[in-house]
Amino acid sequence: MADRAQPAYPVDKLKALHELSIAVNSSFSFTELVETVVIQIVKFVTPDVVFFYLRENDKLLLKSSYQRPGGYSGISPEIKKVGVCLCGHAASEKKPLYSKSINKDPLCTLSECKQAGIQSVAALPLHGVNDIIGVLSLASFTSRDFGEEGTFIETLANHISVALQNILFREVLERKVEELNKLAMSTSESEERFRILLDQGYDGIFIHDNFIILDLNQRMADMTGYSCSELLQTKAINLFTPDSQKLIYEYIRAGRQGFYEVDLQRRDGQIVQVEAFGAPCRYRGHNARIVAIRDITEQKTLQAQLLQAQKMEAIGLLAGGIAHDFNNILTAIIGFGSIVKMKMKNDDPLRVHIEQILESANRAAQLTHSLLAFSRKQPLLMKAVDLNKIITRMETLLKRLIGEDIKLITKTSGNELTVLADSVQIEQVLMNLATNARDAMPGCGSLTISSDSVEFDSEYISAYGFGEPGMYAVISVADTGAGIDKEAIEKIFEPFFSTKEVGKGSGLGLAVVYGIIKQHNGHINVYSETGKGTTFKIYLPLIKAKSKEEDKRPAKTPQSGTETILVAEDDGSLRKLMEIVLKASGYKVITSVDGEDAINKFMENREAVHLCLLDVIMPKKSGIDVYYEIKKARPDIRVVFMSGYTADVMNKSTLPDEDAVLLLKPVEPQALLRKIREILDK
């Protein structure tokens, strides 16, 4: 079966799970565990009330509760028997139960909860080694469906179960070890108690003398893949990798006690990361050493996912940080290039070079747009589009891109696949994937791009581990190239990761693709095996609206004017460009180098100025500050803002009013003139 890579939890919830994983190893009391858990639950699930029940025989005893400040106080419902009320049923049925309205739910029988005004409840059983050891209950004074966040809160409950089981086990272990250390010799009664203690542990436990295993529990045998009888009287050190063996020897030689991480090698050769704790003990009247080991593979996986998510955020911050200066540079290149082109004759032999410069600058602008889409900081031009039409429109371009030696096959769905998307960004995705496919098929091969629809139901989501229920359009991009090995697949969407030779790839192509798809609320998977080609599958939510065709008519040539325009721009080259462009169209221009200069120039010419063209981010005073100052002097003054910053820094919410006009750099001279004329003519 082909390998598949896919995104994981968002950063905030990864952090929550990571912190709970640490709590599994560091919480030594029930009170400490409850405090850690409540912080995460309140932060990410926002219940009004949290109850912790521990099971004692056939009863559930309320051990701790949290109630949101300002809510109902004093509620402490007792559940006297397993199988009574929603929490009791969750314990007896050993599965999570949810109720959106306890007044209508026959399983919810606690009158105290109803009288307190509780409307919704989630009951999550806490699993021990052999049975349910407690119940975590979340409640809300409003009607809500906790089940919508079932996957996350059930994962939280699983971590709590592990932590609680370990706390209970540690309490028993500490008590029993203390008793055993006081005994000069083991009696038959203490042997029996010790055996119960050993076998009920969640961790793998063994006792050794000079590494010869004297005793162990079943969990230890399960973790190694051997049977208990096979491990008895064998050397425990041989269960660990050579590097870990050195670490263990040094640890014991130094007389240290506490936790340390090592690699255990199972019988089948699989390497498992474990956390070990070793301490001296007395066993059958002799000095020995007791060791507990715990599988921390899941915790390490969460740590790796968290680091990866943080790395992606860091690249996003980098992309957002360079956008302003880079867009200023591109605006100058495109602007001055356009001026030169307009002044050249159509048969000028240098015209083709100018066109090439403008084309390259526009490609650079598109790259910036894609990088910012990857970082989720670029506002996309979202509208209803048909993916089939995008694929068909791109066919000719993709053929030129991959070359004549590679056969391009397109298979579009017979039905319209309408999604809410930025068609330019989807085209960028297809070009990036086609470029990668071309590089994976040097000489010859075939590239197949197809489209279809698929429904995500509960079974599909459970099988593949991603998505929300509903209909999705799916684009498949498959090549017959060299394929990708398993190790590379795990890193395929990381920024700067590349399988290409140095100098032949930036490692940003698939990271950009990933960012674009996630910004479209979609999903992307990769299926590949070495020597068997690679298939990328993109899933985008379908919508019921009809796609809208783009207006391909050429833009009208902007009319000239004679009005006076104040330009506030701190970048010297852009300031000069705007002055040239505006004067060439007949406008009178007053330039200023920063926010304070703009205010002073406006006050000197307040009656003559018809429109202000303000850069948003400037030294001394921002364009927004300038706007408020000049509005006091001239409430009727018209303003156009310009910015090279991204949407999270500069968007409609930060502009002074809803009607404010914002032009995002880079902007072409003709587009600038059209917008200015439009505002002046209102």
Secondary structure as GFF3:
##gff-version 3
##sequence-region A 1 682
A	DSSP	beta_strand	3	5	.	.	.	ID=ss1
A	DSSP	alpha_helix	11	26	.	.	.	ID=ss2
A	DSSP	alpha_helix	30	44	.	.	.	ID=ss3
A	DSSP	beta_strand	49	56	.	.	.	ID=ss4
A	DSSP	beta_strand	59	67	.	.	.	ID=ss5
A	DSSP	alpha_helix	85	93	.	.	.	ID=ss6
A	DSSP	beta_strand	97	99	.	.	.	ID=ss7
A	DSSP	alpha_helix	111	116	.	.	.	ID=ss8
A	DSSP	beta_strand	120	127	.	.	.	ID=ss9
A	DSSP	beta_strand	132	140	.	.	.	ID=ss10
A	DSSP	three_ten_helix	146	149	.	.	.	ID=ss11
A	DSSP	alpha_helix	150	182	.	.	.	ID=ss12
A	DSSP	alpha_helix	188	199	.	.	.	ID=ss13
A	DSSP	beta_strand	204	209	.	.	.	ID=ss14
A	DSSP	beta_strand	212	216	.	.	.	ID=ss15
A	DSSP	alpha_helix	218	224	.	.	.	ID=ss16
A	DSSP	alpha_helix	228	231	.	.	.	ID=ss17
A	DSSP	three_ten_helix	236	239	.	.	.	ID=ss18
A	DSSP	alpha_helix	242	253	.	.	.	ID=ss19
A	DSSP	beta_strand	258	265	.	.	.	ID=ss20
A	DSSP	beta_strand	271	283	.	.	.	ID=ss21
A	DSSP	beta_strand	286	295	.	.	.	ID=ss22
A	DSSP	alpha_helix	297	343	.	.	.	ID=ss23
A	DSSP	alpha_helix	351	374	.	.	.	ID=ss24
A	DSSP	beta_strand	383	386	.	.	.	ID=ss25
A	DSSP	alpha_helix	387	402	.	.	.	ID=ss26
A	DSSP	beta_strand	406	411	.	.	.	ID=ss27
A	DSSP	beta_strand	418	421	.	.	.	ID=ss28
A	DSSP	alpha_helix	423	440	.	.	.	ID=ss29
A	DSSP	beta_strand	445	456	.	.	.	ID=ss30
A	DSSP	alpha_helix	458	464	.	.	.	ID=ss31
A	DSSP	beta_strand	470	479	.	.	.	ID=ss32
A	DSSP	alpha_helix	486	489	.	.	.	ID=ss33
A	DSSP	alpha_helix	509	519	.	.	.	ID=ss34
A	DSSP	beta_strand	523	528	.	.	.	ID=ss35
A	DSSP	beta_strand	534	541	.	.	.	ID=ss36
A	DSSP	beta_strand	564	568	.	.	.	ID=ss37
A	DSSP	alpha_helix	572	584	.	.	.	ID=ss38
A	DSSP	beta_strand	588	592	.	.	.	ID=ss39
A	DSSP	alpha_helix	595	604	.	.	.	ID=ss40
A	DSSP	beta_strand	611	615	.	.	.	ID=ss41
A	DSSP	alpha_helix	623	633	.	.	.	ID=ss42
A	DSSP	beta_strand	638	643	.	.	.	ID=ss43
A	DSSP	three_ten_helix	652	654	.	.	.	ID=ss44
A	DSSP	beta_strand	661	664	.	.	.	ID=ss45
A	DSSP	alpha_helix	669	680	.	.	.	ID=ss46
###
